[in-house]
Amino acid sequence: MTILERREILGLWESIKNRINKVELIGYEYPIDDHTKRVYLKQTSIDKVVNYVARTMSTAKFIIKTPDGKDDDFTHDWEYKLNVRPNRNQNATEFWQKAFYKLLFDNEVLIIMSDDDQMLIADSFVKDDSISLYDYRFTDVVVGQYTYKRPFIRSEVLYLKYGNEQLSKMIDGLFEDYADLFNSLLKSVWRNGQVRGSVSINKTGTFADAKERTEQVQSYLNNMFKIFDTKETAYVMTPNGMDIEEFSNKGNSSNIPFSDLNSARYAMTAEVAELVGIPSNLVFGDKLELEQNKKLYKENVVNPLIKMLTDEMNGLMISQSDYQKGLRLTISNVLTTDVFELSTQIDKLVASGVFSPNDILEELGRDKVDDPMMDKHYITKNYTEYQNNERGEEISEEN
């Protein structure tokens, strides 16, 4: 499925919801074709799962580490753009949520830099990768209602590909069986609440002949149904020679609870969550085995997405020579753990000399402390500074 087709699905979403809601509330049987019902089922399930991941990733904090630990105009400009205001119309949270939604839903996302240095997410584009020896070209790039005339080359854009073609194919063709089940349940609900009746016509009535009688009856019924459908209180006259009887609500009827429909949606959402790699309990807010599920979610979904974006941004923003000197972009603050639950592990990491206190703060997504002591490495339980004496022997100076 192409990006344009996916955009068409998104555009249909509101009208589809309105149609479904109308069916549920009124109880009349409106025709819904196979394409429409599949779109409805896919959209409700995929939206829930993909938005869950997108919201998680929108909390990302971008940090640029310089070799000497000092910030400059380059780091200030990029960190503001990535963490605060990527463009005039979106804050960072909105921007990255949309970016990761498109990455998972479209299986790819293109982010360009405008001529006035704004980061923009392409709504659609055409990728030309026919010549692998040269940079890919992106043409017909559309942002909102604006279409760029010029092409963009691979080395000047952020282009992420989810790379799960099997998942994409399964999402495109998924839920046909679920759709049939859902449609069957929905029709049962419609039949249960539908207003039905019969019309009897007396042949000895006032109508002149059969043809005229048929036309007048049809016209009368159309007007009557229109009144019933649009008026809260409606009375109509019954012509001479015509009897109308309603029998839809007579006798016992079996009510099909809407909980059955919700169960179908639940099953579909769980299926999508499994395909993406998210424990379904997290998507539904279930607290059962919460920490274990969060750990699996971070390992299987969050960390690969962070690695993908980090690699792409380092390749775009940082030259090979600067990268070799130690210039890096890192991402933190995604699905963080309560710092107090990590206090014992933090104590061991600092006391062993593996991390400095500022290293720990960065890993936790917090700002570094502007104190030289926080950049030092310590060893032993008493947090003594690790030094060498004049003969090169290792000693520790008690605080």
C-alpha positions in Angstrom: 0.0 0.0 0.0 1.4 3.4 -1.0 1.6 6.5 1.2 -1.1 8.2 -0.9 -3.4 5.2 -0.4 -2.8 5.4 3.4 -3.5 9.1 3.4 -6.8 8.3 1.7 -7.6 5.9 4.5 -6.9 8.6 7.1 -9.0 11.1 5.2 -12.0 8.6 5.2 -11.6 8.0 8.9 -13.9 10.8 10.2 -16.7 10.1 7.7 -16.5 6.4 8.5 -16.8 7.0 12.2 -19.8 9.3 11.6 -21.5 6.6 9.5 -20.9 3.9 12.1 -22.1 6.1 15.0 -25.2 6.9 13.0 -25.9 3.2 12.4 -25.5 2.4 16.1 -27.7 5.2 17.4 -30.5 5.1 14.9 -30.8 1.4 14.2 -31.5 1.6 10.4 -29.5 -0.6 8.1 -27.2 1.5 6.0 -25.1 -0.2 3.3 -21.4 -0.5 4.3 -19.2 -2.1 1.6 -16.3 -4.5 2.3 -13.7 -1.8 1.7 -15.3 0.6 4.2 -15.6 -2.0 7.0 -12.0 -3.1 6.6 -10.8 0.5 6.8 -12.8 1.0 9.9 -11.5 -2.1 11.6 -7.9 -1.5 10.6 -7.9 2.2 11.6 -9.4 1.7 15.1 -6.8 -1.0 16.0 -3.8 0.4 14.3 -4.4 3.9 15.6 -4.4 2.6 19.2 -1.2 0.7 18.9 0.8 3.0 16.7 -0.2 6.1 18.7 0.9 4.3 21.8 4.4 3.9 20.4 4.4 7.4 18.9 3.5 9.0 22.3 6.3 7.0 23.9 8.9 8.2 21.5 7.6 11.8 21.6 9.2 12.1 25.1 12.7 11.8 23.6 15.4 14.2 24.7 18.2 14.9 22.2 21.7 15.6 23.6 24.7 16.6 21.6 28.0 15.6 23.3 31.1 17.5 22.3 34.7 16.1 22.8 35.6 18.9 25.2 32.2 18.9 27.0 31.6 22.5 26.1 28.5 23.8 24.2 28.7 26.0 21.1 26.3 27.6 18.6 26.0 24.3 16.8 24.8 22.3 19.9 22.6 25.2 21.1 20.8 25.6 17.7 20.2 21.9 17.2 19.2 21.0 20.7 16.7 23.9 20.7 15.3 22.7 17.3 15.1 19.1 18.3 13.8 19.5 21.9 11.7 22.6 21.7 10.5 24.0 18.3 11.3 22.1 15.1 9.2 24.4 13.1 6.9 27.4 13.5 3.7 25.3 13.8 4.7 22.4 16.0 6.4 21.9 19.3 8.9 19.0 19.7 6.3 16.6 21.3 3.8 17.1 18.4 6.5 16.8 15.8 8.1 13.6 17.0 4.7 12.0 17.7 3.7 12.6 14.1 7.0 11.5 12.8 6.9 8.1 14.6 3.3 7.6 13.8 4.1 8.0 10.1 7.1 5.7 10.4 5.1 2.8 11.8 1.9 3.4 9.8 3.6 4.2 6.4 6.6 2.0 7.1 8.8 5.1 6.4 9.0 8.8 7.1 10.8 11.7 5.4 11.9 14.8 7.3 13.3 17.7 5.3 14.8 21.1 6.1 13.0 24.0 4.5 14.8 26.9 2.9 14.3 28.9 6.1 15.8 26.1 8.3 12.6 24.5 9.6 12.2 20.7 10.1 9.2 19.5 8.2 7.6 16.1 7.9 6.6 15.1 4.4 3.0 14.0 4.0 3.9 12.2 0.8 6.8 11.8 -1.6 8.2 9.7 -4.3 11.6 7.9 -3.7 13.8 7.2 -6.6 16.4 4.6 -5.6 16.9 3.1 -9.1 20.6 4.0 -9.2 22.2 2.6 -6.0 25.6 4.2 -6.7 24.2 7.7 -6.2 22.2 9.4 -3.5 18.5 8.5 -3.5 16.3 11.3 -4.8 13.0 12.3 -3.3 10.6 14.1 -5.6 7.0 15.4 -5.4 7.5 16.1 -1.7 4.2 17.3 -0.2 4.0 19.2 3.1 0.5 20.2 3.9 -0.9 21.8 0.8 2.5 22.7 -0.6 4.4 20.6 -3.1 8.1 21.2 -3.6 9.2 21.6 -7.1 12.8 20.7 -6.5 14.0 17.2 -5.5 15.8 16.4 -2.3 18.8 14.1 -2.2 19.4 11.5 0.4 22.3 13.2 2.1 20.2 16.3 3.0 17.2 14.7 4.6 16.3 12.5 7.5 14.8 9.3 6.0 13.7 6.4 8.3 12.4 3.1 7.1 10.7 0.8 9.6 12.0 -2.1 7.6 9.3 -4.6 8.6 7.8 -5.3 5.2 6.1 -8.4 6.5 4.3 -6.4 9.2 3.3 -3.8 6.7 1.8 -6.5 4.4 0.0 -8.1 7.2 -1.4 -4.8 8.3 -2.5 -4.0 4.8 -4.3 -7.4 4.4 -5.1 -8.1 8.0 -8.5 -8.5 9.7 -10.6 -9.8 6.7 -11.8 -12.6 9.0 -12.3 -10.2 11.9 -14.1 -7.8 9.5 -16.5 -10.6 8.5 -17.1 -11.4 12.2 -17.6 -7.7 13.1 -19.9 -7.1 10.2 -22.0 -10.1 11.2 -22.3 -8.9 14.7 -23.1 -5.4 13.5 -25.9 -6.6 11.2 -27.4 -8.5 14.2 -27.5 -5.3 16.2 -29.1 -3.5 13.2 -31.7 -6.2 12.8 -32.5 -6.2 16.5 -33.1 -2.4 16.6 -34.3 -1.9 13.0 -37.9 -0.6 12.5 -39.7 -3.1 10.1 -43.2 -3.3 8.9 -45.6 -4.2 6.1 -47.9 -2.2 3.9 -51.2 -3.7 2.7 -53.1 -2.1 -0.2 -56.8 -2.6 -0.8 -57.4 -3.2 -4.5 -60.8 -1.6 -4.2 -59.1 1.6 -2.9 -59.2 5.0 -4.5 -56.3 4.6 -6.8 -57.3 4.7 -10.5 -55.1 1.9 -11.8 -52.2 -0.4 -10.8 -49.4 1.9 -12.3 -50.7 5.0 -10.7 -51.4 3.2 -7.4 -47.8 1.9 -7.3 -46.3 5.4 -8.0 -48.4 7.0 -5.4 -47.7 4.4 -2.7 -44.0 4.7 -3.3 -44.1 8.5 -3.1 -46.1 8.3 0.1 -43.8 5.8 1.7 -40.7 7.8 0.8 -42.2 11.0 2.4 -43.3 9.0 5.4 -39.9 7.5 6.1 -38.2 10.8 5.6 -40.5 12.3 8.3 -39.9 9.4 10.7 -36.1 9.7 10.2 -35.8 13.4 10.7 -38.6 14.3 13.3 -38.6 13.4 17.0 -42.4 13.4 17.0 -44.2 12.5 13.7 -47.7 11.8 12.7 -48.8 10.8 9.2 -52.1 10.3 7.6 -53.0 6.8 6.3 -54.7 7.0 2.9 -57.9 5.2 2.3 -57.2 1.6 1.1 -53.7 1.3 2.8 -52.9 -0.4 6.1 -49.4 -0.1 7.7 -48.3 -2.6 10.4 -45.1 -2.5 12.4 -43.9 -5.8 13.7 -40.2 -5.2 14.4 -40.6 -4.8 18.2 -43.2 -7.4 18.7 -42.4 -10.6 20.5 -39.1 -11.6 22.1 -35.9 -10.4 20.5 -32.4 -11.5 21.3 -30.2 -8.5 22.2 -26.7 -8.7 20.8 -24.6 -6.7 23.3 -22.2 -4.2 22.1 -19.6 -5.8 24.4 -19.3 -8.4 21.6 -18.2 -5.7 19.2 -15.8 -4.4 21.8 -14.4 -7.9 22.2 -13.7 -8.0 18.4 -11.9 -4.7 18.6 -9.9 -5.9 21.6 -8.8 -9.0 19.8 -7.8 -7.0 16.7 -5.8 -4.4 18.8 -4.0 -7.2 20.6 -3.1 -8.7 17.2 -1.6 -5.5 16.0 0.3 -5.0 19.3 1.9 -8.4 18.9 3.0 -7.7 15.4 4.6 -4.4 16.5 6.2 -6.1 19.4 4.3 -4.5 22.3 2.9 -6.6 25.1 -0.9 -6.0 24.7 -1.4 -5.5 28.4 0.5 -2.2 28.1 -1.7 -0.9 25.4 -4.9 -1.7 27.4 -3.5 -0.3 30.6 -3.3 -3.6 32.4 -1.0 -3.5 35.4 -0.4 -7.3 35.4 3.4 -7.9 35.1 3.8 -4.2 34.3 7.6 -3.9 34.9 8.4 -7.0 32.8 6.1 -5.9 30.0 7.7 -2.4 30.0 11.2 -4.1 29.8 10.1 -6.2 26.8 8.5 -3.1 25.2 11.7 -1.1 25.6 14.0 -3.9 24.3 11.8 -4.9 21.4 10.4 -1.6 20.2 11.8 1.5 21.8 15.5 0.8 21.7 15.6 -0.2 18.0 13.7 3.0 17.1 16.1 5.1 19.2 19.1 3.4 17.5 17.6 3.9 14.1 17.0 7.6 14.7 20.4 8.2 16.4 22.3 6.6 13.5 20.4 8.6 10.9 20.8 11.9 12.7 24.5 11.4 13.5 25.1 10.6 9.8 23.2 13.7 8.7 24.5 16.2 11.2 28.0 15.1 12.0 30.9 14.7 9.6 33.2 11.6 9.8 36.1 13.6 11.2 34.0 15.2 13.9 32.5 11.8 14.8 35.9 10.3 15.2 36.8 13.2 17.5 33.9 12.3 19.8 31.1 14.5 18.6 27.8 12.6 19.2 24.1 13.0 19.3 22.3 10.8 21.8 18.7 10.3 22.8 17.4 9.7 26.3 14.3 10.2 28.5 12.3 7.5 26.6 10.4 5.1 28.9 12.5 6.1 31.9 12.4 4.2 35.2 11.8 5.8 38.6 15.2 7.0 39.7 14.6 6.0 43.3 14.1 2.4 42.2 17.6 2.5 40.6 19.4 4.0 43.6 21.3 0.8 44.5 22.4 0.3 40.9 23.4 3.9 40.5 25.5 3.7 43.6 27.4 0.6 42.3 28.0 2.2 38.9 29.5 5.4 40.4 31.4 3.6 43.1 33.0 1.2 40.6 34.4 4.0 38.5 32.5 3.0 35.4 30.4 6.1 35.3 30.8 9.7 36.5 27.8 11.3 38.3 27.1 13.4 35.2 27.2 10.3 33.0 24.4 8.8 35.2 22.4 12.0 34.9 22.7 11.9 31.1 21.6 8.3 31.0 18.6 9.2 33.1 17.7 12.0 30.7 18.5 14.8 33.2 20.7 17.8 32.8 24.3 17.6 33.8 25.5 19.6 36.8 28.0 22.3 36.0 30.6 21.1 38.5 34.0 19.6 37.7 33.6 17.1 40.5 30.5 15.7 38.8 32.6 14.7 35.7 35.2 12.8 37.7 35.3 9.0 38.1 35.4 7.5 41.6 36.2 4.1 43.0 35.6 2.2 46.2 32.6 2.5 48.5 33.8 5.8 50.1 33.7 7.7 46.7 37.4 8.6 46.9 39.0 10.2 43.8 41.0 7.7 41.7 44.6 9.0 41.2 48.2 7.9 40.4 51.3 8.7 42.5 54.6 9.9 41.0 55.8 6.3 40.5 52.6 5.4 38.6 51.1 3.4 41.4 47.4 3.5 41.9 46.4 5.2 45.2 43.2 6.6 46.6 42.9 9.8 48.5 40.3 9.7 51.3 37.8 12.6 51.2 
